[in-house]
């Protein structure tokens, strides 16, 4: 397997890539949409919402947490998850900045 050269890019590019990677699976998008609609932290409810096993959901939650998009708190034997509002705003700003770089007006391609 080849090595990545992510160290050759800036902090902003690497962080944006980590958000994109974390959101690069439909199950993770479904988890984010579900958590975004909730007013409080969610524990086991996520597994009931998805057609996936508990262990698979846990892997997806880990990816989202590693990217900083969600946070989790241990509550006894359960871990409760919610959107990390501060990081969510950073991700939104980064993604918006990327998409706003190209306005498409008057530009010709091939």
JOHU-V457494 format. One record per backbone hydrogen bond with DSSP energy under -1.0 kcal/mol. CO is the residue of the C=O (numbers start at 1). NH is the residue of the N-H. E is the energy in kcal/mol with one decimal. If there is no record, write none. Layout:
BEGIN
co = {CO | CO}
nh = {NH | NH}
e = {E | E}
END
This chain:
BEGIN
co = {5 | 6 | 10 | 11 | 12 | 13 | 14 | 15 | 16 | 17 | 18 | 19 | 21 | 25 | 26 | 27 | 28 | 29 | 30 | 31 | 32 | 33 | 42 | 45 | 53 | 54 | 55 | 56 | 57 | 58 | 59 | 60 | 61 | 62 | 63 | 64 | 65 | 69 | 71 | 73 | 75 | 78 | 80 | 81 | 82 | 83 | 84 | 85 | 86 | 87 | 88 | 89 | 90 | 91 | 92 | 93 | 94 | 95 | 96}
nh = {8 | 9 | 14 | 15 | 16 | 17 | 18 | 19 | 20 | 21 | 22 | 23 | 24 | 29 | 30 | 31 | 32 | 33 | 34 | 35 | 36 | 37 | 81 | 49 | 57 | 58 | 59 | 60 | 61 | 62 | 63 | 64 | 65 | 66 | 67 | 69 | 68 | 84 | 82 | 80 | 78 | 75 | 73 | 42 | 71 | 85 | 88 | 89 | 90 | 91 | 92 | 93 | 94 | 95 | 96 | 97 | 98 | 99 | 100}
e = {-2.2 | -1.6 | -2.2 | -2.6 | -2.5 | -2.2 | -1.9 | -2.0 | -2.5 | -2.8 | -2.2 | -2.0 | -1.4 | -1.9 | -2.3 | -2.2 | -2.6 | -2.7 | -2.3 | -2.8 | -2.5 | -1.2 | -3.2 | -1.1 | -2.4 | -2.3 | -1.7 | -2.0 | -2.7 | -2.1 | -1.9 | -2.1 | -2.5 | -2.9 | -1.6 | -1.6 | -1.0 | -2.2 | -2.0 | -3.1 | -1.8 | -3.7 | -2.4 | -3.0 | -2.7 | -1.1 | -2.9 | -2.1 | -1.6 | -2.7 | -2.5 | -2.5 | -2.6 | -2.8 | -2.7 | -2.5 | -1.9 | -2.4 | -2.4}
END
